[in-house]
């Protein structure tokens, strides 16, 4: 792993992979696949962690992590967002597999009162929910309209409810019995260029707040008893990342050695004033509206009226 990157917080498996000294080096137990869709201006990277050795190296659970990089994700462009939704939907269906036919619970994690953390609840607001319709009109109605049984929940955060999100979800699952959970959450990135421009989809579940060091109980197959697919977008970046990247570029351009640069960073990172500070773009309100609608359209396309 690159020197000085150990303490950088990120939820993106792609960024963990990039943190190793040589991007071209093979990491045992980890497979990296890249694709670029020129006509859609999308870069898609798949990181597959195959075994415990790979999980230890990456510090992430065994599974598949798909990253879609879309530079105009937060911009208003209906045609562009339609193509992004199509790609997101394709990979959601790929990771969920046949389990989607038996019922899906969509969980919008986060605090809707804090804009960078409101992605999950905002996505849930725009979903087409079908469970009540199927219960009312029966399986013939479901098959005729090609519907998946979809329920949704925005459980809030512990500061609002006094309960872990996983506790609320488990209680509701006892009654609704979905066969798969799709969890949506805002993430943290180590790159300012990936904030509000990147989507990560994984089949390993999610640990709410992990990227900002505020770990809550994980939502995964072990804790919920069903497959958990996670969908997220980084909306914040660690302030220390911005300081580090800016200063590193400046010091390197002035001819300082790598050892001198690292020595400088060790002094800076010891200052408590920089810790636990996260930055979000000034247009975050508009970005969240735009991105959340795109994600909800992708989810709706997976489960409602389309094969």
Secondary structure, 3 states (H helix, E strand, C coil): CCCCCCCCCCCCHHHHHHCCCCCCCCCCCEEEEEEEECCCCEEEEEEEECCHHHHHHHCCCCEEEEEEECCCCCCCCHHHHHHHHHHHHHHHHHHHHHHHHHCEEEEECCCCCCHHHCHHHHHHHCCCCCHHHHHHHHHHHHHHCCECCEEEECCCCHHHHCCCHHHHHHHHHHHHCCCEEEEEEEEEECCHHHCCCEEEEECCCECCCHHHCCCCCCECHHHHCCEEEEEEEEEEEEHHHHHHHHHHHHHHHCCCCHHHHHHHHHHHHCCHHHCCCEECCCCHHHHHHHHHHHHHHHHHHHHECCC
